[in-house]
Amino acid sequence: MITFDVITIFPKLFEPFIGESLLAKGQKKKLLKIGVHDLRKWAKDKHRSVDDKPFGGGLGMVVKVDPVYRAVQKLKKKGKKSKVILFTPRGKKFDQAMAYDLSRQNQLIFICGRYEGVDERIAKHVVDMEISIGDYVLMGGEVPAMAVIEAVSRLVPGVIGKSQFLKERLQKGRKKGFLEYPQYTRPEIFEPKKNIKWKIPKVLMSGNHKEIEEWREKHRKIIL
């Protein structure tokens, strides 16, 4: 089992995401455990403040170090392989190789930043790594957390169903990517408009498994 613990100020964003489809089934089968935690729970003042104005001036607010530190200390399981991750545009680009590395952990703690960012002491002293899911800026770390949860969860044996569903997509002896080829299903011919026909490759209808495999091999691409 792998445990995901998400620290956020918007926990309700995750309710439909973790309660549907394969993630819900993976939790029911006890292959995954996904906990979503409101950062305000670890605030000490009566207003449950988790942000403040930046020293030196500037626009916006900054997530405070102390509630994040207390949250991580409370959630981190002793004696387990774990990673504390901060989502930030300046982090290391998330890819399939990183997903494999993270899937070997027992626990992943995600810190979802908001506002103008987080106190730099969080990045320096609280987290193990910083991750970016692309060269763009989002409103917070919640969407990146969902992307990583899904990418990592599908690598946990049993989550996506039969193990061969996953094994067939992996390039033998390579951890950095998986193989993908074009897929087709019924109808054999689709006519979106008059005189326009979208047909599937004839070889896939031939029943000749050798030729089909050769066609797939020719059209395979490594997805990193």
C-alpha positions as a Markdown table, in Angstrom:
| # | Residue | x | y | z |
|---|---|---|---|---|
| 1 | Met | 0.0 | 0.0 | 0.0 |
| 2 | Ile | 1.1 | 3.6 | -0.7 |
| 3 | Thr | -0.3 | 6.5 | 1.3 |
| 4 | Phe | -0.8 | 9.9 | -0.1 |
| 5 | Asp | -1.3 | 12.8 | 2.4 |
| 6 | Val | -2.3 | 16.1 | 0.8 |
| 7 | Ile | -1.9 | 19.4 | 2.7 |
| 8 | Thr | -4.1 | 22.1 | 1.3 |
| 9 | Ile | -6.4 | 25.0 | 2.2 |
| 10 | Phe | -9.1 | 23.6 | -0.2 |
| 11 | Pro | -9.7 | 20.0 | 0.8 |
| 12 | Lys | -13.1 | 19.9 | -0.8 |
| 13 | Leu | -11.4 | 20.1 | -4.2 |
| 14 | Phe | -10.3 | 16.5 | -3.8 |
| 15 | Glu | -13.6 | 14.9 | -2.8 |
| 16 | Pro | -14.9 | 14.1 | -6.3 |
| 17 | Phe | -11.4 | 13.2 | -7.6 |
| 18 | Ile | -10.6 | 10.6 | -5.0 |
| 19 | Gly | -14.1 | 9.3 | -4.7 |
| 20 | Glu | -14.5 | 8.0 | -8.3 |
| 21 | Ser | -13.2 | 5.5 | -10.7 |
| 22 | Leu | -10.0 | 3.5 | -10.1 |
| 23 | Leu | -8.7 | 5.6 | -7.3 |
| 24 | Ala | -11.9 | 4.8 | -5.3 |
| 25 | Lys | -11.5 | 1.1 | -6.1 |
| 26 | Gly | -7.8 | 1.2 | -5.2 |
| 27 | Gln | -8.7 | 2.6 | -1.8 |
| 28 | Lys | -11.5 | 0.1 | -1.3 |
| 29 | Lys | -9.0 | -2.8 | -2.1 |
| 30 | Lys | -6.5 | -1.2 | 0.4 |
| 31 | Leu | -3.9 | -0.7 | -2.3 |
| 32 | Leu | -4.0 | 3.1 | -1.8 |
| 33 | Lys | -4.7 | 5.4 | 1.1 |
| 34 | Ile | -5.5 | 9.0 | 0.2 |
| 35 | Gly | -5.8 | 11.5 | 3.1 |
| 36 | Val | -6.6 | 15.2 | 2.4 |
| 37 | His | -5.8 | 17.6 | 5.2 |
| 38 | Asp | -6.9 | 21.2 | 5.8 |
| 39 | Leu | -3.8 | 23.2 | 6.6 |
| 40 | Arg | -5.8 | 25.5 | 8.8 |
| 41 | Lys | -6.1 | 22.7 | 11.3 |
| 42 | Trp | -2.5 | 23.4 | 12.3 |
| 43 | Ala | -2.9 | 27.2 | 12.6 |
| 44 | Lys | -2.5 | 28.5 | 16.1 |
| 45 | Asp | -4.4 | 31.8 | 16.1 |
| 46 | Lys | -8.1 | 32.3 | 16.5 |
| 47 | His | -8.5 | 33.2 | 12.8 |
| 48 | Arg | -6.8 | 30.0 | 11.7 |
| 49 | Ser | -4.4 | 32.1 | 9.6 |
| 50 | Val | -2.0 | 30.2 | 7.3 |
| 51 | Asp | -0.7 | 33.1 | 5.3 |
| 52 | Asp | 0.8 | 36.6 | 5.9 |
| 53 | Lys | 2.3 | 39.6 | 4.1 |
| 54 | Pro | 5.8 | 39.1 | 2.8 |
| 55 | Phe | 8.8 | 40.7 | 4.5 |
| 56 | Gly | 10.2 | 43.4 | 2.4 |
| 57 | Gly | 6.9 | 44.2 | 0.8 |
| 58 | Gly | 5.3 | 43.0 | -2.3 |
| 59 | Leu | 1.9 | 41.9 | -3.7 |
| 60 | Gly | -0.1 | 39.1 | -2.4 |
| 61 | Met | 0.3 | 36.8 | 0.6 |
| 62 | Val | 2.7 | 34.0 | 1.5 |
| 63 | Val | 2.0 | 30.6 | 3.1 |
| 64 | Lys | 3.5 | 30.5 | 6.6 |
| 65 | Val | 6.2 | 28.0 | 7.5 |
| 66 | Asp | 4.9 | 27.1 | 11.0 |
| 67 | Pro | 1.6 | 25.5 | 10.2 |
| 68 | Val | 3.1 | 23.6 | 7.3 |
| 69 | Tyr | 5.9 | 22.3 | 9.6 |
| 70 | Arg | 3.5 | 21.2 | 12.2 |
| 71 | Ala | 1.3 | 19.4 | 9.6 |
| 72 | Val | 4.3 | 17.5 | 8.1 |
| 73 | Gln | 5.5 | 16.5 | 11.6 |
| 74 | Lys | 2.1 | 15.2 | 12.5 |
| 75 | Leu | 1.5 | 13.3 | 9.2 |
| 76 | Lys | 4.9 | 11.8 | 8.6 |
| 77 | Lys | 5.1 | 8.1 | 9.5 |
| 78 | Lys | 8.2 | 7.1 | 11.3 |
| 79 | Gly | 10.1 | 4.1 | 10.0 |
| 80 | Lys | 8.4 | 4.3 | 6.5 |
| 81 | Lys | 9.9 | 5.3 | 3.2 |
| 82 | Ser | 8.5 | 8.7 | 2.6 |
| 83 | Lys | 8.9 | 11.9 | 0.6 |
| 84 | Val | 7.6 | 15.4 | 1.4 |
| 85 | Ile | 6.9 | 17.2 | -1.9 |
| 86 | Leu | 6.2 | 20.9 | -2.6 |
| 87 | Phe | 4.6 | 21.8 | -5.9 |
| 88 | Thr | 6.2 | 24.9 | -7.5 |
| 89 | Pro | 6.9 | 26.1 | -11.0 |
| 90 | Arg | 10.6 | 26.1 | -10.2 |
| 91 | Gly | 10.6 | 22.4 | -9.2 |
| 92 | Lys | 12.0 | 19.5 | -11.1 |
| 93 | Lys | 9.8 | 18.5 | -14.1 |
| 94 | Phe | 7.6 | 15.6 | -13.3 |
| 95 | Asp | 7.9 | 12.6 | -15.7 |
| 96 | Gln | 7.3 | 8.9 | -15.9 |
| 97 | Ala | 10.7 | 8.1 | -14.4 |
| 98 | Met | 9.9 | 10.2 | -11.4 |
| 99 | Ala | 6.5 | 8.5 | -11.1 |
| 100 | Tyr | 8.2 | 5.1 | -10.9 |
| 101 | Asp | 10.6 | 6.4 | -8.2 |
| 102 | Leu | 7.7 | 7.8 | -6.2 |
| 103 | Ser | 5.7 | 4.6 | -6.5 |
| 104 | Arg | 8.3 | 2.8 | -4.5 |
| 105 | Gln | 7.7 | 5.0 | -1.5 |
| 106 | Asn | 5.4 | 4.0 | 1.4 |
| 107 | Gln | 4.1 | 7.6 | 1.9 |
| 108 | Leu | 4.0 | 10.8 | -0.1 |
| 109 | Ile | 3.2 | 14.0 | 1.6 |
| 110 | Phe | 2.1 | 16.8 | -0.8 |
| 111 | Ile | 2.2 | 20.5 | 0.1 |
| 112 | Cys | -0.1 | 22.5 | -2.1 |
| 113 | Gly | 1.0 | 26.1 | -2.2 |
| 114 | Arg | -1.3 | 29.1 | -2.8 |
| 115 | Tyr | -1.3 | 32.9 | -3.0 |
| 116 | Glu | 2.1 | 34.2 | -4.1 |
| 117 | Gly | 4.0 | 31.1 | -2.9 |
| 118 | Val | 5.3 | 29.7 | 0.3 |
| 119 | Asp | 7.8 | 30.8 | 2.9 |
| 120 | Glu | 11.2 | 29.8 | 1.5 |
| 121 | Arg | 12.1 | 27.9 | 4.7 |
| 122 | Ile | 9.5 | 25.3 | 3.7 |
| 123 | Ala | 11.5 | 24.6 | 0.6 |
| 124 | Lys | 14.8 | 24.6 | 2.4 |
| 125 | His | 14.0 | 22.7 | 5.5 |
| 126 | Val | 10.7 | 20.9 | 5.4 |
| 127 | Val | 10.4 | 19.2 | 2.0 |
| 128 | Asp | 12.5 | 16.6 | 0.3 |
| 129 | Met | 11.9 | 17.7 | -3.2 |
| 130 | Glu | 10.1 | 20.3 | -5.3 |
| 131 | Ile | 8.1 | 19.3 | -8.4 |
| 132 | Ser | 6.7 | 21.1 | -11.4 |
| 133 | Ile | 4.2 | 19.5 | -13.8 |
| 134 | Gly | 4.9 | 22.0 | -16.6 |
| 135 | Asp | 6.2 | 25.3 | -17.7 |
| 136 | Tyr | 3.2 | 27.4 | -16.6 |
| 137 | Val | 1.8 | 28.8 | -13.5 |
| 138 | Leu | -1.4 | 27.5 | -11.8 |
| 139 | Met | -3.4 | 29.0 | -9.0 |
| 140 | Gly | -2.2 | 26.4 | -6.5 |
| 141 | Gly | -0.7 | 22.9 | -6.0 |
| 142 | Glu | -3.9 | 21.0 | -6.0 |
| 143 | Val | -4.1 | 20.1 | -9.7 |
| 144 | Pro | -0.4 | 19.0 | -9.7 |
| 145 | Ala | -1.1 | 16.9 | -6.6 |
| 146 | Met | -4.0 | 15.2 | -8.4 |
| 147 | Ala | -1.8 | 14.6 | -11.5 |
| 148 | Val | 0.9 | 13.0 | -9.5 |
| 149 | Ile | -1.5 | 10.9 | -7.4 |
| 150 | Glu | -3.0 | 9.5 | -10.6 |
| 151 | Ala | 0.3 | 8.8 | -12.4 |
| 152 | Val | 1.8 | 7.1 | -9.3 |
| 153 | Ser | -1.3 | 5.1 | -8.4 |
| 154 | Arg | -1.6 | 3.4 | -11.8 |
| 155 | Leu | 1.9 | 1.9 | -11.1 |
| 156 | Val | 0.7 | 0.2 | -8.0 |
| 157 | Pro | 0.0 | -3.4 | -8.8 |
| 158 | Gly | -3.7 | -4.2 | -8.9 |
| 159 | Val | -4.9 | -0.6 | -9.1 |
| 160 | Ile | -5.7 | -0.6 | -12.9 |
| 161 | Gly | -6.9 | -4.2 | -12.9 |
| 162 | Lys | -5.1 | -7.1 | -14.4 |
| 163 | Ser | -1.3 | -6.7 | -14.0 |
| 164 | Gln | -0.8 | -7.3 | -17.8 |
| 165 | Phe | -2.6 | -4.1 | -18.5 |
| 166 | Leu | 0.4 | -2.3 | -17.1 |
| 167 | Lys | 3.1 | -4.7 | -18.1 |
| 168 | Glu | 2.2 | -4.7 | -21.8 |
| 169 | Arg | 2.8 | -0.9 | -21.9 |
| 170 | Leu | 6.2 | -1.0 | -20.3 |
| 171 | Gln | 9.3 | -1.1 | -22.4 |
| 172 | Lys | 11.3 | -4.1 | -21.3 |
| 173 | Gly | 14.3 | -3.2 | -19.3 |
| 174 | Arg | 13.6 | 0.5 | -19.4 |
| 175 | Lys | 12.3 | 2.4 | -16.4 |
| 176 | Lys | 12.0 | 5.8 | -18.1 |
| 177 | Gly | 9.1 | 5.3 | -20.3 |
| 178 | Phe | 6.3 | 3.1 | -21.6 |
| 179 | Leu | 5.3 | 2.1 | -25.1 |
| 180 | Glu | 2.2 | 3.4 | -26.8 |
| 181 | Tyr | 0.6 | 2.6 | -30.2 |
| 182 | Pro | -2.6 | 3.8 | -31.9 |
| 183 | Gln | -5.7 | 2.1 | -30.7 |
| 184 | Tyr | -9.1 | 1.7 | -32.6 |
| 185 | Thr | -12.5 | 0.2 | -31.7 |
| 186 | Arg | -16.0 | 0.0 | -33.3 |
| 187 | Pro | -17.3 | 1.3 | -35.6 |
| 188 | Glu | -15.0 | 0.1 | -38.3 |
| 189 | Ile | -16.0 | 3.1 | -40.5 |
| 190 | Phe | -17.1 | 6.4 | -39.0 |
| 191 | Glu | -18.7 | 9.0 | -41.2 |
| 192 | Pro | -18.7 | 12.4 | -39.4 |
| 193 | Lys | -19.9 | 14.2 | -42.6 |
| 194 | Lys | -21.2 | 13.2 | -46.0 |
| 195 | Asn | -18.4 | 11.8 | -48.2 |
| 196 | Ile | -16.0 | 11.7 | -45.3 |
| 197 | Lys | -15.0 | 8.3 | -44.0 |
| 198 | Trp | -12.6 | 7.6 | -41.2 |
| 199 | Lys | -11.5 | 3.9 | -41.5 |
| 200 | Ile | -9.4 | 1.8 | -39.2 |
| 201 | Pro | -6.2 | 0.2 | -40.7 |
| 202 | Lys | -7.1 | -3.0 | -42.5 |
| 203 | Val | -4.4 | -5.0 | -40.8 |
| 204 | Leu | -6.2 | -4.8 | -37.5 |
| 205 | Met | -9.2 | -6.5 | -39.0 |
| 206 | Ser | -7.2 | -9.3 | -40.6 |
| 207 | Gly | -7.0 | -11.6 | -37.6 |
| 208 | Asn | -3.3 | -12.2 | -38.4 |
| 209 | His | -1.7 | -11.7 | -35.0 |
| 210 | Lys | 1.8 | -11.6 | -36.5 |
| 211 | Glu | 1.0 | -8.9 | -38.9 |
| 212 | Ile | -0.9 | -7.0 | -36.2 |
| 213 | Glu | 2.1 | -7.1 | -33.9 |
| 214 | Glu | 4.4 | -6.0 | -36.7 |
| 215 | Trp | 2.1 | -3.0 | -37.4 |
| 216 | Arg | 2.0 | -2.1 | -33.7 |
| 217 | Glu | 5.7 | -2.4 | -33.4 |
| 218 | Lys | 6.1 | -0.1 | -36.4 |
| 219 | His | 3.8 | 2.6 | -34.9 |
| 220 | Arg | 5.0 | 2.3 | -31.3 |
| 221 | Lys | 6.4 | 5.4 | -29.5 |
| 222 | Ile | 8.2 | 5.7 | -26.2 |
| 223 | Ile | 6.3 | 8.0 | -23.9 |
| 224 | Leu | 8.5 | 9.4 | -21.1 |
